[in-house]
Amino acid sequence: MRSVAVPVFSGSNELLGAINISTNAARVSMDTLMNRYLPKLLDSAAAIHRAVR
């Protein structure tokens, strides 16, 4: 099992929670997880932050 998570903040920078993705380690390499999926999680967290401002 592999997983990566990022925090999600409100417009006043209070922690709202986190978003994550988990996958089977045999199917997705750590490199793919960090270079393909982590940037998408960060973009999604930023979009949520902007939406709740």
mmJSON file of the N, C-alpha and C atoms, coordinates in Angstrom:
{"data_MODEL":{"atom_site":{
"group_PDB":["ATOM","ATOM","ATOM","ATOM","ATOM","ATOM","ATOM","ATOM","ATOM","ATOM","ATOM","ATOM","ATOM","ATOM","ATOM","ATOM","ATOM","ATOM","ATOM","ATOM","ATOM","ATOM","ATOM","ATOM","ATOM","ATOM","ATOM","ATOM","ATOM","ATOM","ATOM","ATOM","ATOM","ATOM","ATOM","ATOM","ATOM","ATOM","ATOM","ATOM","ATOM","ATOM","ATOM","ATOM","ATOM","ATOM","ATOM","ATOM","ATOM","ATOM","ATOM","ATOM","ATOM","ATOM","ATOM","ATOM","ATOM","ATOM","ATOM","ATOM","ATOM","ATOM","ATOM","ATOM","ATOM","ATOM","ATOM","ATOM","ATOM","ATOM","ATOM","ATOM","ATOM","ATOM","ATOM","ATOM","ATOM","ATOM","ATOM","ATOM","ATOM","ATOM","ATOM","ATOM","ATOM","ATOM","ATOM","ATOM","ATOM","ATOM","ATOM","ATOM","ATOM","ATOM","ATOM","ATOM","ATOM","ATOM","ATOM","ATOM","ATOM","ATOM","ATOM","ATOM","ATOM","ATOM","ATOM","ATOM","ATOM","ATOM","ATOM","ATOM","ATOM","ATOM","ATOM","ATOM","ATOM","ATOM","ATOM","ATOM","ATOM","ATOM","ATOM","ATOM","ATOM","ATOM","ATOM","ATOM","ATOM","ATOM","ATOM","ATOM","ATOM","ATOM","ATOM","ATOM","ATOM","ATOM","ATOM","ATOM","ATOM","ATOM","ATOM","ATOM","ATOM","ATOM","ATOM","ATOM","ATOM","ATOM","ATOM","ATOM","ATOM","ATOM","ATOM","ATOM","ATOM","ATOM","ATOM"],
"id":[1,2,3,4,5,6,7,8,9,10,11,12,13,14,15,16,17,18,19,20,21,22,23,24,25,26,27,28,29,30,31,32,33,34,35,36,37,38,39,40,41,42,43,44,45,46,47,48,49,50,51,52,53,54,55,56,57,58,59,60,61,62,63,64,65,66,67,68,69,70,71,72,73,74,75,76,77,78,79,80,81,82,83,84,85,86,87,88,89,90,91,92,93,94,95,96,97,98,99,100,101,102,103,104,105,106,107,108,109,110,111,112,113,114,115,116,117,118,119,120,121,122,123,124,125,126,127,128,129,130,131,132,133,134,135,136,137,138,139,140,141,142,143,144,145,146,147,148,149,150,151,152,153,154,155,156,157,158,159],
"type_symbol":["N","C","C","N","C","C","N","C","C","N","C","C","N","C","C","N","C","C","N","C","C","N","C","C","N","C","C","N","C","C","N","C","C","N","C","C","N","C","C","N","C","C","N","C","C","N","C","C","N","C","C","N","C","C","N","C","C","N","C","C","N","C","C","N","C","C","N","C","C","N","C","C","N","C","C","N","C","C","N","C","C","N","C","C","N","C","C","N","C","C","N","C","C","N","C","C","N","C","C","N","C","C","N","C","C","N","C","C","N","C","C","N","C","C","N","C","C","N","C","C","N","C","C","N","C","C","N","C","C","N","C","C","N","C","C","N","C","C","N","C","C","N","C","C","N","C","C","N","C","C","N","C","C","N","C","C","N","C","C"],
"label_atom_id":["N","CA","C","N","CA","C","N","CA","C","N","CA","C","N","CA","C","N","CA","C","N","CA","C","N","CA","C","N","CA","C","N","CA","C","N","CA","C","N","CA","C","N","CA","C","N","CA","C","N","CA","C","N","CA","C","N","CA","C","N","CA","C","N","CA","C","N","CA","C","N","CA","C","N","CA","C","N","CA","C","N","CA","C","N","CA","C","N","CA","C","N","CA","C","N","CA","C","N","CA","C","N","CA","C","N","CA","C","N","CA","C","N","CA","C","N","CA","C","N","CA","C","N","CA","C","N","CA","C","N","CA","C","N","CA","C","N","CA","C","N","CA","C","N","CA","C","N","CA","C","N","CA","C","N","CA","C","N","CA","C","N","CA","C","N","CA","C","N","CA","C","N","CA","C","N","CA","C","N","CA","C","N","CA","C"],
"label_alt_id":[null,null,null,null,null,null,null,null,null,null,null,null,null,null,null,null,null,null,null,null,null,null,null,null,null,null,null,null,null,null,null,null,null,null,null,null,null,null,null,null,null,null,null,null,null,null,null,null,null,null,null,null,null,null,null,null,null,null,null,null,null,null,null,null,null,null,null,null,null,null,null,null,null,null,null,null,null,null,null,null,null,null,null,null,null,null,null,null,null,null,null,null,null,null,null,null,null,null,null,null,null,null,null,null,null,null,null,null,null,null,null,null,null,null,null,null,null,null,null,null,null,null,null,null,null,null,null,null,null,null,null,null,null,null,null,null,null,null,null,null,null,null,null,null,null,null,null,null,null,null,null,null,null,null,null,null,null,null,null],
"label_comp_id":["MET","MET","MET","ARG","ARG","ARG","SER","SER","SER","VAL","VAL","VAL","ALA","ALA","ALA","VAL","VAL","VAL","PRO","PRO","PRO","VAL","VAL","VAL","PHE","PHE","PHE","SER","SER","SER","GLY","GLY","GLY","SER","SER","SER","ASN","ASN","ASN","GLU","GLU","GLU","LEU","LEU","LEU","LEU","LEU","LEU","GLY","GLY","GLY","ALA","ALA","ALA","ILE","ILE","ILE","ASN","ASN","ASN","ILE","ILE","ILE","SER","SER","SER","THR","THR","THR","ASN","ASN","ASN","ALA","ALA","ALA","ALA","ALA","ALA","ARG","ARG","ARG","VAL","VAL","VAL","SER","SER","SER","MET","MET","MET","ASP","ASP","ASP","THR","THR","THR","LEU","LEU","LEU","MET","MET","MET","ASN","ASN","ASN","ARG","ARG","ARG","TYR","TYR","TYR","LEU","LEU","LEU","PRO","PRO","PRO","LYS","LYS","LYS","LEU","LEU","LEU","LEU","LEU","LEU","ASP","ASP","ASP","SER","SER","SER","ALA","ALA","ALA","ALA","ALA","ALA","ALA","ALA","ALA","ILE","ILE","ILE","HIS","HIS","HIS","ARG","ARG","ARG","ALA","ALA","ALA","VAL","VAL","VAL","ARG","ARG","ARG"],
"label_asym_id":["A","A","A","A","A","A","A","A","A","A","A","A","A","A","A","A","A","A","A","A","A","A","A","A","A","A","A","A","A","A","A","A","A","A","A","A","A","A","A","A","A","A","A","A","A","A","A","A","A","A","A","A","A","A","A","A","A","A","A","A","A","A","A","A","A","A","A","A","A","A","A","A","A","A","A","A","A","A","A","A","A","A","A","A","A","A","A","A","A","A","A","A","A","A","A","A","A","A","A","A","A","A","A","A","A","A","A","A","A","A","A","A","A","A","A","A","A","A","A","A","A","A","A","A","A","A","A","A","A","A","A","A","A","A","A","A","A","A","A","A","A","A","A","A","A","A","A","A","A","A","A","A","A","A","A","A","A","A","A"],
"label_entity_id":["1","1","1","1","1","1","1","1","1","1","1","1","1","1","1","1","1","1","1","1","1","1","1","1","1","1","1","1","1","1","1","1","1","1","1","1","1","1","1","1","1","1","1","1","1","1","1","1","1","1","1","1","1","1","1","1","1","1","1","1","1","1","1","1","1","1","1","1","1","1","1","1","1","1","1","1","1","1","1","1","1","1","1","1","1","1","1","1","1","1","1","1","1","1","1","1","1","1","1","1","1","1","1","1","1","1","1","1","1","1","1","1","1","1","1","1","1","1","1","1","1","1","1","1","1","1","1","1","1","1","1","1","1","1","1","1","1","1","1","1","1","1","1","1","1","1","1","1","1","1","1","1","1","1","1","1","1","1","1"],
"label_seq_id":[1,1,1,2,2,2,3,3,3,4,4,4,5,5,5,6,6,6,7,7,7,8,8,8,9,9,9,10,10,10,11,11,11,12,12,12,13,13,13,14,14,14,15,15,15,16,16,16,17,17,17,18,18,18,19,19,19,20,20,20,21,21,21,22,22,22,23,23,23,24,24,24,25,25,25,26,26,26,27,27,27,28,28,28,29,29,29,30,30,30,31,31,31,32,32,32,33,33,33,34,34,34,35,35,35,36,36,36,37,37,37,38,38,38,39,39,39,40,40,40,41,41,41,42,42,42,43,43,43,44,44,44,45,45,45,46,46,46,47,47,47,48,48,48,49,49,49,50,50,50,51,51,51,52,52,52,53,53,53],
"pdbx_PDB_ins_code":[null,null,null,null,null,null,null,null,null,null,null,null,null,null,null,null,null,null,null,null,null,null,null,null,null,null,null,null,null,null,null,null,null,null,null,null,null,null,null,null,null,null,null,null,null,null,null,null,null,null,null,null,null,null,null,null,null,null,null,null,null,null,null,null,null,null,null,null,null,null,null,null,null,null,null,null,null,null,null,null,null,null,null,null,null,null,null,null,null,null,null,null,null,null,null,null,null,null,null,null,null,null,null,null,null,null,null,null,null,null,null,null,null,null,null,null,null,null,null,null,null,null,null,null,null,null,null,null,null,null,null,null,null,null,null,null,null,null,null,null,null,null,null,null,null,null,null,null,null,null,null,null,null,null,null,null,null,null,null],
"Cartn_x":[0.85,0.0,0.896,0.553,1.21,0.134,0.487,-0.471,0.274,-0.38,0.154,-1.035,-0.815,-1.889,-1.373,-2.295,-1.961,-3.04,-2.648,-3.63,-4.492,-5.688,-6.602,-6.938,-6.726,-6.929,-8.092,-8.723,-9.804,-9.205,-10.072,-9.621,-8.861,-9.122,-8.397,-7.236,-6.837,-5.706,-5.88,-7.125,-7.381,-7.431,-6.896,-6.898,-8.325,-8.769,-10.09,-10.023,-8.941,-8.788,-7.678,-7.799,-6.787,-7.449,-6.77,-7.183,-6.016,-6.336,-5.263,-5.596,-4.596,-4.78,-3.98,-4.567,-3.907,-3.942,-2.93,-2.856,-2.086,-2.184,-1.444,0.005,0.947,2.361,2.844,2.202,2.596,2.147,1.195,0.659,1.209,1.582,2.018,3.331,4.352,5.652,5.618,6.556,6.668,6.956,7.762,8.069,6.802,5.966,4.704,3.793,3.72,2.875,3.307,4.595,5.104,5.121,5.385,5.53,4.27,3.342,2.106,0.921,0.785,-0.404,-0.274,0.888,1.053,0.776,1.288,0.958,-0.548,-1.255,-2.713,-3.401,-2.922,-3.476,-3.229,-2.021,-1.694,-2.563,-2.768,-3.637,-5.068,-5.543,-6.905,-7.047,-6.059,-6.095,-6.111,-5.342,-5.315,-6.67,-7.297,-8.606,-9.667,-9.619,-10.551,-10.315,-9.066,-8.721,-9.295,-9.15,-9.693,-11.22,-11.847,-13.307,-13.948,-13.247,-13.85,-13.431,-12.759,-12.332,-13.482],
"Cartn_y":[-1.168,0.0,1.231,2.187,3.492,4.555,5.627,6.703,8.022,9.079,10.427,11.33,12.307,13.207,14.633,15.576,17.0,17.67,18.674,19.383,20.309,20.584,21.527,22.605,23.863,24.985,25.862,26.5,27.447,28.757,29.695,31.01,31.76,31.429,32.067,31.185,30.254,29.354,28.435,28.11,27.085,25.738,24.738,23.401,22.864,22.519,21.927,20.408,19.864,18.417,18.098,16.955,16.536,15.748,15.704,14.821,13.887,12.674,11.713,10.81,10.065,9.001,7.812,6.645,5.399,4.456,3.634,2.701,1.452,0.461,-0.776,-0.537,-0.854,-0.617,-1.413,-2.52,-3.321,-2.685,-1.761,-1.159,0.232,0.993,2.379,2.572,3.005,3.23,4.485,4.572,5.757,6.981,6.812,7.91,8.433,7.54,7.941,8.623,8.073,8.661,10.094,10.311,11.633,12.62,12.138,13.043,13.24,12.305,12.441,12.799,12.102,12.27,13.36,13.517,14.564,15.959,16.315,17.644,17.845,16.811,16.922,17.125,16.441,16.646,18.072,18.574,19.943,20.951,20.731,21.614,21.566,20.381,20.236,20.923,20.778,21.445,22.96,23.464,24.91,25.373,24.566,24.928,24.968,24.009,24.015,25.253,25.567,26.754,28.013,28.138,29.322,29.327,28.172,28.097,28.446,28.21,28.464,29.824,30.626,31.954,32.846],
"Cartn_z":[0.0,0.0,0.0,-0.842,-0.86,-0.729,-0.047,0.149,0.268,-0.202,-0.031,0.283,1.173,1.599,1.662,1.517,1.656,2.503,3.284,4.096,3.246,3.732,3.088,4.107,3.72,4.624,4.185,5.159,4.892,4.388,4.065,3.623,4.697,5.961,7.065,7.543,6.697,6.939,8.144,8.474,9.481,8.772,9.427,8.842,8.778,7.569,7.387,7.437,6.924,6.84,5.86,5.228,4.269,3.15,2.028,0.934,0.654,0.241,-0.017,-1.174,-1.567,-2.542,-2.047,-2.166,-1.778,-2.958,-3.066,-4.181,-3.775,-4.584,-4.388,-4.82,-3.96,-4.251,-5.459,-5.76,-6.919,-8.232,-8.168,-9.39,-9.677,-8.633,-8.811,-8.047,-8.769,-8.135,-7.262,-6.349,-5.498,-6.36,-7.387,-8.302,-8.981,-9.451,-10.081,-9.075,-7.887,-6.851,-6.553,-6.399,-6.023,-7.194,-8.401,-9.544,-10.37,-10.308,-11.072,-10.18,-9.066,-8.238,-7.177,-6.569,-5.562,-6.123,-7.307,-7.839,-8.04,-8.429,-8.601,-7.257,-6.224,-4.889,-4.418,-4.628,-4.229,-4.975,-6.272,-7.061,-6.535,-6.193,-5.675,-4.32,-3.456,-2.15,-2.32,-3.276,-3.535,-4.077,-4.927,-5.478,-4.366,-3.453,-2.331,-1.478,-1.203,-0.418,-1.058,-2.369,-3.073,-3.019,-3.105,-3.149,-1.811,-0.713,0.599,1.173,0.385,0.853,1.11],
"occupancy":[1.0,1.0,1.0,1.0,1.0,1.0,1.0,1.0,1.0,1.0,1.0,1.0,1.0,1.0,1.0,1.0,1.0,1.0,1.0,1.0,1.0,1.0,1.0,1.0,1.0,1.0,1.0,1.0,1.0,1.0,1.0,1.0,1.0,1.0,1.0,1.0,1.0,1.0,1.0,1.0,1.0,1.0,1.0,1.0,1.0,1.0,1.0,1.0,1.0,1.0,1.0,1.0,1.0,1.0,1.0,1.0,1.0,1.0,1.0,1.0,1.0,1.0,1.0,1.0,1.0,1.0,1.0,1.0,1.0,1.0,1.0,1.0,1.0,1.0,1.0,1.0,1.0,1.0,1.0,1.0,1.0,1.0,1.0,1.0,1.0,1.0,1.0,1.0,1.0,1.0,1.0,1.0,1.0,1.0,1.0,1.0,1.0,1.0,1.0,1.0,1.0,1.0,1.0,1.0,1.0,1.0,1.0,1.0,1.0,1.0,1.0,1.0,1.0,1.0,1.0,1.0,1.0,1.0,1.0,1.0,1.0,1.0,1.0,1.0,1.0,1.0,1.0,1.0,1.0,1.0,1.0,1.0,1.0,1.0,1.0,1.0,1.0,1.0,1.0,1.0,1.0,1.0,1.0,1.0,1.0,1.0,1.0,1.0,1.0,1.0,1.0,1.0,1.0,1.0,1.0,1.0,1.0,1.0,1.0],
"B_iso_or_equiv":[0.0,0.0,0.0,0.0,0.0,0.0,0.0,0.0,0.0,0.0,0.0,0.0,0.0,0.0,0.0,0.0,0.0,0.0,0.0,0.0,0.0,0.0,0.0,0.0,0.0,0.0,0.0,0.0,0.0,0.0,0.0,0.0,0.0,0.0,0.0,0.0,0.0,0.0,0.0,0.0,0.0,0.0,0.0,0.0,0.0,0.0,0.0,0.0,0.0,0.0,0.0,0.0,0.0,0.0,0.0,0.0,0.0,0.0,0.0,0.0,0.0,0.0,0.0,0.0,0.0,0.0,0.0,0.0,0.0,0.0,0.0,0.0,0.0,0.0,0.0,0.0,0.0,0.0,0.0,0.0,0.0,0.0,0.0,0.0,0.0,0.0,0.0,0.0,0.0,0.0,0.0,0.0,0.0,0.0,0.0,0.0,0.0,0.0,0.0,0.0,0.0,0.0,0.0,0.0,0.0,0.0,0.0,0.0,0.0,0.0,0.0,0.0,0.0,0.0,0.0,0.0,0.0,0.0,0.0,0.0,0.0,0.0,0.0,0.0,0.0,0.0,0.0,0.0,0.0,0.0,0.0,0.0,0.0,0.0,0.0,0.0,0.0,0.0,0.0,0.0,0.0,0.0,0.0,0.0,0.0,0.0,0.0,0.0,0.0,0.0,0.0,0.0,0.0,0.0,0.0,0.0,0.0,0.0,0.0],
"pdbx_formal_charge":[null,null,null,null,null,null,null,null,null,null,null,null,null,null,null,null,null,null,null,null,null,null,null,null,null,null,null,null,null,null,null,null,null,null,null,null,null,null,null,null,null,null,null,null,null,null,null,null,null,null,null,null,null,null,null,null,null,null,null,null,null,null,null,null,null,null,null,null,null,null,null,null,null,null,null,null,null,null,null,null,null,null,null,null,null,null,null,null,null,null,null,null,null,null,null,null,null,null,null,null,null,null,null,null,null,null,null,null,null,null,null,null,null,null,null,null,null,null,null,null,null,null,null,null,null,null,null,null,null,null,null,null,null,null,null,null,null,null,null,null,null,null,null,null,null,null,null,null,null,null,null,null,null,null,null,null,null,null,null],
"auth_seq_id":[1,1,1,2,2,2,3,3,3,4,4,4,5,5,5,6,6,6,7,7,7,8,8,8,9,9,9,10,10,10,11,11,11,12,12,12,13,13,13,14,14,14,15,15,15,16,16,16,17,17,17,18,18,18,19,19,19,20,20,20,21,21,21,22,22,22,23,23,23,24,24,24,25,25,25,26,26,26,27,27,27,28,28,28,29,29,29,30,30,30,31,31,31,32,32,32,33,33,33,34,34,34,35,35,35,36,36,36,37,37,37,38,38,38,39,39,39,40,40,40,41,41,41,42,42,42,43,43,43,44,44,44,45,45,45,46,46,46,47,47,47,48,48,48,49,49,49,50,50,50,51,51,51,52,52,52,53,53,53],
"auth_comp_id":["MET","MET","MET","ARG","ARG","ARG","SER","SER","SER","VAL","VAL","VAL","ALA","ALA","ALA","VAL","VAL","VAL","PRO","PRO","PRO","VAL","VAL","VAL","PHE","PHE","PHE","SER","SER","SER","GLY","GLY","GLY","SER","SER","SER","ASN","ASN","ASN","GLU","GLU","GLU","LEU","LEU","LEU","LEU","LEU","LEU","GLY","GLY","GLY","ALA","ALA","ALA","ILE","ILE","ILE","ASN","ASN","ASN","ILE","ILE","ILE","SER","SER","SER","THR","THR","THR","ASN","ASN","ASN","ALA","ALA","ALA","ALA","ALA","ALA","ARG","ARG","ARG","VAL","VAL","VAL","SER","SER","SER","MET","MET","MET","ASP","ASP","ASP","THR","THR","THR","LEU","LEU","LEU","MET","MET","MET","ASN","ASN","ASN","ARG","ARG","ARG","TYR","TYR","TYR","LEU","LEU","LEU","PRO","PRO","PRO","LYS","LYS","LYS","LEU","LEU","LEU","LEU","LEU","LEU","ASP","ASP","ASP","SER","SER","SER","ALA","ALA","ALA","ALA","ALA","ALA","ALA","ALA","ALA","ILE","ILE","ILE","HIS","HIS","HIS","ARG","ARG","ARG","ALA","ALA","ALA","VAL","VAL","VAL","ARG","ARG","ARG"],
"auth_asym_id":["A","A","A","A","A","A","A","A","A","A","A","A","A","A","A","A","A","A","A","A","A","A","A","A","A","A","A","A","A","A","A","A","A","A","A","A","A","A","A","A","A","A","A","A","A","A","A","A","A","A","A","A","A","A","A","A","A","A","A","A","A","A","A","A","A","A","A","A","A","A","A","A","A","A","A","A","A","A","A","A","A","A","A","A","A","A","A","A","A","A","A","A","A","A","A","A","A","A","A","A","A","A","A","A","A","A","A","A","A","A","A","A","A","A","A","A","A","A","A","A","A","A","A","A","A","A","A","A","A","A","A","A","A","A","A","A","A","A","A","A","A","A","A","A","A","A","A","A","A","A","A","A","A","A","A","A","A","A","A"],
"auth_atom_id":["N","CA","C","N","CA","C","N","CA","C","N","CA","C","N","CA","C","N","CA","C","N","CA","C","N","CA","C","N","CA","C","N","CA","C","N","CA","C","N","CA","C","N","CA","C","N","CA","C","N","CA","C","N","CA","C","N","CA","C","N","CA","C","N","CA","C","N","CA","C","N","CA","C","N","CA","C","N","CA","C","N","CA","C","N","CA","C","N","CA","C","N","CA","C","N","CA","C","N","CA","C","N","CA","C","N","CA","C","N","CA","C","N","CA","C","N","CA","C","N","CA","C","N","CA","C","N","CA","C","N","CA","C","N","CA","C","N","CA","C","N","CA","C","N","CA","C","N","CA","C","N","CA","C","N","CA","C","N","CA","C","N","CA","C","N","CA","C","N","CA","C","N","CA","C","N","CA","C","N","CA","C","N","CA","C"],
"pdbx_PDB_model_num":[1,1,1,1,1,1,1,1,1,1,1,1,1,1,1,1,1,1,1,1,1,1,1,1,1,1,1,1,1,1,1,1,1,1,1,1,1,1,1,1,1,1,1,1,1,1,1,1,1,1,1,1,1,1,1,1,1,1,1,1,1,1,1,1,1,1,1,1,1,1,1,1,1,1,1,1,1,1,1,1,1,1,1,1,1,1,1,1,1,1,1,1,1,1,1,1,1,1,1,1,1,1,1,1,1,1,1,1,1,1,1,1,1,1,1,1,1,1,1,1,1,1,1,1,1,1,1,1,1,1,1,1,1,1,1,1,1,1,1,1,1,1,1,1,1,1,1,1,1,1,1,1,1,1,1,1,1,1,1]
}}}
